[in-house]
Amino acid sequence: MIETLHLPQRLAAGRVADADQATLLAVSAGIDEAVGPWLARTGSDRLIVTLASSDFAAGLLVMIRSLRAVSDVPVLILKLGSWHFEHEASGVAAIEVPALFRPGMETRPDLPHLPVTLSKLWSFSITTPKRIAHVDADCLILRPIDGLLEGDGFAAAPDLLLHYRLRAFNTGVFSFTPSAGLRERLFRRLPELPVTDGDQSVLNAFFTEWRQLPLGLNFLRSQALVRALARDAQLRIVHYTPGKPWTSGPIDARDHALAPLDDLWTAHLSDAEYREVKRRWQQDVDAVEQNLTAWASRSSGLYRDQIAEGMTRTRRQLRRWLAGLAALAAAQTLLLCWLILRG
């Protein structure tokens, strides 16, 4: 069963702008106050945090299930929106948090969930554990995650997807040593930090000094072809980005070749859960087909109108051309008659 934690009623809000420092700091303190007693009851000084919205529910289900196969560290779900989620795993709690956003932040077509990722920064609200790891809800844990919750400071794996030429890290998986001071510094600086790549830009700009985790602790789906579809013994966490195994249709030319990797994910579903995922796939396919049909209908009507208008223009031009020929013929006839009369 998932234990539900609550923010104080006075802090209930749908969204919080990163420039609204008073509300930002109040909500973060409220999250810390709500999580502290629950974590104390678990008896653990380590915590794994994840962020999820309703469209990531399937990913969240598998992430926690695969995690519980290798670890009993308590899990906290930062939940965006009022949607219901159940899980058989023990030591899991959820707290509904407001969306953290940057006004004017653009949504990228290739990364539609990018603005949502800023809410991941609520992880830094929590100060009581000795160590916190954030694991995205689109991750699959294959093997024990030794080392993720050890050490000090901020630690993450290199990002070989967006910033492979730079010394940058991917924020699908990271860990840090929490403190009230760290929370204060991050949220105070947040409005001036870049958000081009969502939370990833923010954290790379803030943590200029970081410890490198093994790449196997955050192995991006896009790299899977060169590592034998996650059968490498060094791989411990597969991060399904950008393609998600619970969504339908390929979004990349390599997606068909990556199908066996997605099968690793679906293997953690029950028969009923797999049928539900397939039903949603079909819904997505049906929606695409309906959109295409509607577009084709509108387009065909548009093309019919364009063709009709073109034919009308052609007929007008033909009539003008025939009228010109008739006038020319008449002129030639008059000229011929005049020449005959003169002769």
Contacts in CASP RR format, 6 or more apart in sequence:
PFRMAT RR
TARGET T0000
AUTHOR 0000-0000-0000
METHOD contacts of the structure
MODEL  1
MIETLHLPQRLAAGRVADADQATLLAVSAGIDEAVGPWLARTGSDRLIVT
LASSDFAAGLLVMIRSLRAVSDVPVLILKLGSWHFEHEASGVAAIEVPAL
FRPGMETRPDLPHLPVTLSKLWSFSITTPKRIAHVDADCLILRPIDGLLE
GDGFAAAPDLLLHYRLRAFNTGVFSFTPSAGLRERLFRRLPELPVTDGDQ
SVLNAFFTEWRQLPLGLNFLRSQALVRALARDAQLRIVHYTPGKPWTSGP
IDARDHALAPLDDLWTAHLSDAEYREVKRRWQQDVDAVEQNLTAWASRSS
GLYRDQIAEGMTRTRRQLRRWLAGLAALAAAQTLLLCWLILRG
1 86 0 8 1.000
1 87 0 8 1.000
1 90 0 8 1.000
2 77 0 8 1.000
2 85 0 8 1.000
2 86 0 8 1.000
2 87 0 8 1.000
2 92 0 8 1.000
2 93 0 8 1.000
2 94 0 8 1.000
3 38 0 8 1.000
3 91 0 8 1.000
3 92 0 8 1.000
3 93 0 8 1.000
3 94 0 8 1.000
4 93 0 8 1.000
4 94 0 8 1.000
4 95 0 8 1.000
5 34 0 8 1.000
5 35 0 8 1.000
5 38 0 8 1.000
5 93 0 8 1.000
5 94 0 8 1.000
5 95 0 8 1.000
6 34 0 8 1.000
6 95 0 8 1.000
6 96 0 8 1.000
7 27 0 8 1.000
7 30 0 8 1.000
7 31 0 8 1.000
7 34 0 8 1.000
7 95 0 8 1.000
7 96 0 8 1.000
7 97 0 8 1.000
8 30 0 8 1.000
8 33 0 8 1.000
8 34 0 8 1.000
11 23 0 8 1.000
11 26 0 8 1.000
11 27 0 8 1.000
11 30 0 8 1.000
12 98 0 8 1.000
13 23 0 8 1.000
13 27 0 8 1.000
13 98 0 8 1.000
14 81 0 8 1.000
14 98 0 8 1.000
14 99 0 8 1.000
15 98 0 8 1.000
15 99 0 8 1.000
15 100 0 8 1.000
15 101 0 8 1.000
16 23 0 8 1.000
16 24 0 8 1.000
16 27 0 8 1.000
16 98 0 8 1.000
16 99 0 8 1.000
16 100 0 8 1.000
16 101 0 8 1.000
17 23 0 8 1.000
17 24 0 8 1.000
17 101 0 8 1.000
17 102 0 8 1.000
17 103 0 8 1.000
18 24 0 8 1.000
18 100 0 8 1.000
18 101 0 8 1.000
18 102 0 8 1.000
18 118 0 8 1.000
18 190 0 8 1.000
18 191 0 8 1.000
19 103 0 8 1.000
19 191 0 8 1.000
21 187 0 8 1.000
21 188 0 8 1.000
21 191 0 8 1.000
24 100 0 8 1.000
24 187 0 8 1.000
24 190 0 8 1.000
25 184 0 8 1.000
25 187 0 8 1.000
27 97 0 8 1.000
27 98 0 8 1.000
27 122 0 8 1.000
27 125 0 8 1.000
28 122 0 8 1.000
28 124 0 8 1.000
28 125 0 8 1.000
28 183 0 8 1.000
28 187 0 8 1.000
29 125 0 8 1.000
30 125 0 8 1.000
31 95 0 8 1.000
31 97 0 8 1.000
31 122 0 8 1.000
31 125 0 8 1.000
31 126 0 8 1.000
32 125 0 8 1.000
32 126 0 8 1.000
32 127 0 8 1.000
32 128 0 8 1.000
32 183 0 8 1.000
34 95 0 8 1.000
35 47 0 8 1.000
35 76 0 8 1.000
35 93 0 8 1.000
35 95 0 8 1.000
35 125 0 8 1.000
35 126 0 8 1.000
35 128 0 8 1.000
36 126 0 8 1.000
36 128 0 8 1.000
38 93 0 8 1.000
39 47 0 8 1.000
39 74 0 8 1.000
39 76 0 8 1.000
39 128 0 8 1.000
39 129 0 8 1.000
40 128 0 8 1.000
42 74 0 8 1.000
42 91 0 8 1.000
44 73 0 8 1.000
44 74 0 8 1.000
44 129 0 8 1.000
45 129 0 8 1.000
45 130 0 8 1.000
45 131 0 8 1.000
46 73 0 8 1.000
46 74 0 8 1.000
46 129 0 8 1.000
46 130 0 8 1.000
46 131 0 8 1.000
46 132 0 8 1.000
46 133 0 8 1.000
46 149 0 8 1.000
47 73 0 8 1.000
47 74 0 8 1.000
47 75 0 8 1.000
47 76 0 8 1.000
47 126 0 8 1.000
47 129 0 8 1.000
47 131 0 8 1.000
47 132 0 8 1.000
47 133 0 8 1.000
48 67 0 8 1.000
48 71 0 8 1.000
48 73 0 8 1.000
48 74 0 8 1.000
48 75 0 8 1.000
48 76 0 8 1.000
48 132 0 8 1.000
48 133 0 8 1.000
48 134 0 8 1.000
48 135 0 8 1.000
48 149 0 8 1.000
49 75 0 8 1.000
49 76 0 8 1.000
49 77 0 8 1.000
49 78 0 8 1.000
49 123 0 8 1.000
49 126 0 8 1.000
49 132 0 8 1.000
49 133 0 8 1.000
49 134 0 8 1.000
49 135 0 8 1.000
50 60 0 8 1.000
50 63 0 8 1.000
50 64 0 8 1.000
50 75 0 8 1.000
50 76 0 8 1.000
50 77 0 8 1.000
50 78 0 8 1.000
50 134 0 8 1.000
50 135 0 8 1.000
50 136 0 8 1.000
50 137 0 8 1.000
51 77 0 8 1.000
51 78 0 8 1.000
51 80 0 8 1.000
51 116 0 8 1.000
51 117 0 8 1.000
51 119 0 8 1.000
51 120 0 8 1.000
51 122 0 8 1.000
51 123 0 8 1.000
51 134 0 8 1.000
51 136 0 8 1.000
51 137 0 8 1.000
52 59 0 8 1.000
52 60 0 8 1.000
52 77 0 8 1.000
52 78 0 8 1.000
52 79 0 8 1.000
52 80 0 8 1.000
52 85 0 8 1.000
52 137 0 8 1.000
53 79 0 8 1.000
53 80 0 8 1.000
53 81 0 8 1.000
53 83 0 8 1.000
53 113 0 8 1.000
53 116 0 8 1.000
54 80 0 8 1.000
54 81 0 8 1.000
54 83 0 8 1.000
56 137 0 8 1.000
56 138 0 8 1.000
57 83 0 8 1.000
57 85 0 8 1.000
58 246 0 8 1.000
58 273 0 8 1.000
58 276 0 8 1.000
58 277 0 8 1.000
58 280 0 8 1.000
59 137 0 8 1.000
59 138 0 8 1.000
59 244 0 8 1.000
59 246 0 8 1.000
59 265 0 8 1.000
60 77 0 8 1.000
60 85 0 8 1.000
60 137 0 8 1.000
61 85 0 8 1.000
61 87 0 8 1.000
61 269 0 8 1.000
61 273 0 8 1.000
62 140 0 8 1.000
62 265 0 8 1.000
62 268 0 8 1.000
62 269 0 8 1.000
63 135 0 8 1.000
63 136 0 8 1.000
63 137 0 8 1.000
63 138 0 8 1.000
63 139 0 8 1.000
63 140 0 8 1.000
63 141 0 8 1.000
64 75 0 8 1.000
64 87 0 8 1.000
64 89 0 8 1.000
64 92 0 8 1.000
65 87 0 8 1.000
65 88 0 8 1.000
65 89 0 8 1.000
65 268 0 8 1.000
66 140 0 8 1.000
66 141 0 8 1.000
66 142 0 8 1.000
66 268 0 8 1.000
67 75 0 8 1.000
67 89 0 8 1.000
67 135 0 8 1.000
67 141 0 8 1.000
67 145 0 8 1.000
68 89 0 8 1.000
68 90 0 8 1.000
69 141 0 8 1.000
70 141 0 8 1.000
70 143 0 8 1.000
70 144 0 8 1.000
70 145 0 8 1.000
71 141 0 8 1.000
71 144 0 8 1.000
71 145 0 8 1.000
72 90 0 8 1.000
72 91 0 8 1.000
73 133 0 8 1.000
73 149 0 8 1.000
74 91 0 8 1.000
74 92 0 8 1.000
74 93 0 8 1.000
75 89 0 8 1.000
75 91 0 8 1.000
75 92 0 8 1.000
75 93 0 8 1.000
76 92 0 8 1.000
76 93 0 8 1.000
76 94 0 8 1.000
76 95 0 8 1.000
76 126 0 8 1.000
77 85 0 8 1.000
77 92 0 8 1.000
77 93 0 8 1.000
77 94 0 8 1.000
77 95 0 8 1.000
78 95 0 8 1.000
78 97 0 8 1.000
78 119 0 8 1.000
78 120 0 8 1.000
78 122 0 8 1.000
78 123 0 8 1.000
79 85 0 8 1.000
79 94 0 8 1.000
79 95 0 8 1.000
79 96 0 8 1.000
79 97 0 8 1.000
80 96 0 8 1.000
80 97 0 8 1.000
80 99 0 8 1.000
80 116 0 8 1.000
80 119 0 8 1.000
81 96 0 8 1.000
82 96 0 8 1.000
85 94 0 8 1.000
97 119 0 8 1.000
97 122 0 8 1.000
98 119 0 8 1.000
99 116 0 8 1.000
99 118 0 8 1.000
99 119 0 8 1.000
100 118 0 8 1.000
100 119 0 8 1.000
100 121 0 8 1.000
100 122 0 8 1.000
101 115 0 8 1.000
101 118 0 8 1.000
101 119 0 8 1.000
102 115 0 8 1.000
102 118 0 8 1.000
102 195 0 8 1.000
105 114 0 8 1.000
105 115 0 8 1.000
105 118 0 8 1.000
105 195 0 8 1.000
105 198 0 8 1.000
107 114 0 8 1.000
107 115 0 8 1.000
108 114 0 8 1.000
110 242 0 8 1.000
111 242 0 8 1.000
114 197 0 8 1.000
114 198 0 8 1.000
115 198 0 8 1.000
117 171 0 8 1.000
117 198 0 8 1.000
117 199 0 8 1.000
117 200 0 8 1.000
118 195 0 8 1.000
118 198 0 8 1.000
118 199 0 8 1.000
118 202 0 8 1.000
120 134 0 8 1.000
120 171 0 8 1.000
120 199 0 8 1.000
121 186 0 8 1.000
121 187 0 8 1.000
121 190 0 8 1.000
121 199 0 8 1.000
121 202 0 8 1.000
121 203 0 8 1.000
123 132 0 8 1.000
123 134 0 8 1.000
124 176 0 8 1.000
124 178 0 8 1.000
124 182 0 8 1.000
124 183 0 8 1.000
124 186 0 8 1.000
124 187 0 8 1.000
125 183 0 8 1.000
126 132 0 8 1.000
126 178 0 8 1.000
127 178 0 8 1.000
127 179 0 8 1.000
127 180 0 8 1.000
127 183 0 8 1.000
128 178 0 8 1.000
129 178 0 8 1.000
130 177 0 8 1.000
131 149 0 8 1.000
131 150 0 8 1.000
131 151 0 8 1.000
131 175 0 8 1.000
131 176 0 8 1.000
131 177 0 8 1.000
131 178 0 8 1.000
132 175 0 8 1.000
132 176 0 8 1.000
132 177 0 8 1.000
132 178 0 8 1.000
133 145 0 8 1.000
133 148 0 8 1.000
133 149 0 8 1.000
133 173 0 8 1.000
133 174 0 8 1.000
133 175 0 8 1.000
134 171 0 8 1.000
134 172 0 8 1.000
134 173 0 8 1.000
134 174 0 8 1.000
134 175 0 8 1.000
135 141 0 8 1.000
135 172 0 8 1.000
135 173 0 8 1.000
135 237 0 8 1.000
136 172 0 8 1.000
136 173 0 8 1.000
136 239 0 8 1.000
136 241 0 8 1.000
138 239 0 8 1.000
138 240 0 8 1.000
138 241 0 8 1.000
138 244 0 8 1.000
139 172 0 8 1.000
139 173 0 8 1.000
139 218 0 8 1.000
139 237 0 8 1.000
139 238 0 8 1.000
139 239 0 8 1.000
139 240 0 8 1.000
140 237 0 8 1.000
140 238 0 8 1.000
140 240 0 8 1.000
140 264 0 8 1.000
140 265 0 8 1.000
140 268 0 8 1.000
141 236 0 8 1.000
141 237 0 8 1.000
142 230 0 8 1.000
142 235 0 8 1.000
142 236 0 8 1.000
142 237 0 8 1.000
142 238 0 8 1.000
142 264 0 8 1.000
143 233 0 8 1.000
143 235 0 8 1.000
143 236 0 8 1.000
144 236 0 8 1.000
145 217 0 8 1.000
145 236 0 8 1.000
145 237 0 8 1.000
147 213 0 8 1.000
147 217 0 8 1.000
148 155 0 8 1.000
148 173 0 8 1.000
148 175 0 8 1.000
148 213 0 8 1.000
148 217 0 8 1.000
149 175 0 8 1.000
151 177 0 8 1.000
151 211 0 8 1.000
152 177 0 8 1.000
153 176 0 8 1.000
153 177 0 8 1.000
153 210 0 8 1.000
153 211 0 8 1.000
154 174 0 8 1.000
154 175 0 8 1.000
154 176 0 8 1.000
154 177 0 8 1.000
154 203 0 8 1.000
154 207 0 8 1.000
154 209 0 8 1.000
154 210 0 8 1.000
154 211 0 8 1.000
155 174 0 8 1.000
155 175 0 8 1.000
155 176 0 8 1.000
155 210 0 8 1.000
155 211 0 8 1.000
155 212 0 8 1.000
155 213 0 8 1.000
156 169 0 8 1.000
156 170 0 8 1.000
156 171 0 8 1.000
156 173 0 8 1.000
156 174 0 8 1.000
156 175 0 8 1.000
156 203 0 8 1.000
156 210 0 8 1.000
156 212 0 8 1.000
156 213 0 8 1.000
156 218 0 8 1.000
157 169 0 8 1.000
157 170 0 8 1.000
157 173 0 8 1.000
157 212 0 8 1.000
157 213 0 8 1.000
157 214 0 8 1.000
157 215 0 8 1.000
157 216 0 8 1.000
157 217 0 8 1.000
157 218 0 8 1.000
158 167 0 8 1.000
158 168 0 8 1.000
158 169 0 8 1.000
158 170 0 8 1.000
158 212 0 8 1.000
158 215 0 8 1.000
159 168 0 8 1.000
159 169 0 8 1.000
159 170 0 8 1.000
159 200 0 8 1.000
159 220 0 8 1.000
160 170 0 8 1.000
160 215 0 8 1.000
160 220 0 8 1.000
160 223 0 8 1.000
161 170 0 8 1.000
161 220 0 8 1.000
161 222 0 8 1.000
161 223 0 8 1.000
161 241 0 8 1.000
162 168 0 8 1.000
162 170 0 8 1.000
162 197 0 8 1.000
162 200 0 8 1.000
163 204 0 8 1.000
168 200 0 8 1.000
168 204 0 8 1.000
169 200 0 8 1.000
169 203 0 8 1.000
169 204 0 8 1.000
169 207 0 8 1.000
169 210 0 8 1.000
169 212 0 8 1.000
170 200 0 8 1.000
170 218 0 8 1.000
170 220 0 8 1.000
170 239 0 8 1.000
171 199 0 8 1.000
171 200 0 8 1.000
171 203 0 8 1.000
171 204 0 8 1.000
172 218 0 8 1.000
172 239 0 8 1.000
172 241 0 8 1.000
173 213 0 8 1.000
173 217 0 8 1.000
173 218 0 8 1.000
173 237 0 8 1.000
173 239 0 8 1.000
174 203 0 8 1.000
174 213 0 8 1.000
175 213 0 8 1.000
176 182 0 8 1.000
186 206 0 8 1.000
189 206 0 8 1.000
190 202 0 8 1.000
193 201 0 8 1.000
193 202 0 8 1.000
193 205 0 8 1.000
193 206 0 8 1.000
194 201 0 8 1.000
194 202 0 8 1.000
194 205 0 8 1.000
195 201 0 8 1.000
195 202 0 8 1.000
214 234 0 8 1.000
214 236 0 8 1.000
215 234 0 8 1.000
216 234 0 8 1.000
216 235 0 8 1.000
216 236 0 8 1.000
216 237 0 8 1.000
217 236 0 8 1.000
217 237 0 8 1.000
218 237 0 8 1.000
218 239 0 8 1.000
219 227 0 8 1.000
219 230 0 8 1.000
219 235 0 8 1.000
219 236 0 8 1.000
219 237 0 8 1.000
219 238 0 8 1.000
219 239 0 8 1.000
220 239 0 8 1.000
220 241 0 8 1.000
221 238 0 8 1.000
221 239 0 8 1.000
221 240 0 8 1.000
221 241 0 8 1.000
221 242 0 8 1.000
221 243 0 8 1.000
221 258 0 8 1.000
221 261 0 8 1.000
222 241 0 8 1.000
222 242 0 8 1.000
222 252 0 8 1.000
222 254 0 8 1.000
224 230 0 8 1.000
224 238 0 8 1.000
224 258 0 8 1.000
224 261 0 8 1.000
225 254 0 8 1.000
225 257 0 8 1.000
225 258 0 8 1.000
227 235 0 8 1.000
229 258 0 8 1.000
229 260 0 8 1.000
229 261 0 8 1.000
229 264 0 8 1.000
230 238 0 8 1.000
230 261 0 8 1.000
230 264 0 8 1.000
238 261 0 8 1.000
238 264 0 8 1.000
238 265 0 8 1.000
240 262 0 8 1.000
240 265 0 8 1.000
242 251 0 8 1.000
242 252 0 8 1.000
243 251 0 8 1.000
243 252 0 8 1.000
243 255 0 8 1.000
245 262 0 8 1.000
245 265 0 8 1.000
245 266 0 8 1.000
246 265 0 8 1.000
246 277 0 8 1.000
246 280 0 8 1.000
247 281 0 8 1.000
247 284 0 8 1.000
248 280 0 8 1.000
248 281 0 8 1.000
248 282 0 8 1.000
248 284 0 8 1.000
248 285 0 8 1.000
249 255 0 8 1.000
249 281 0 8 1.000
249 284 0 8 1.000
249 285 0 8 1.000
250 256 0 8 1.000
266 274 0 8 1.000
266 277 0 8 1.000
269 277 0 8 1.000
END
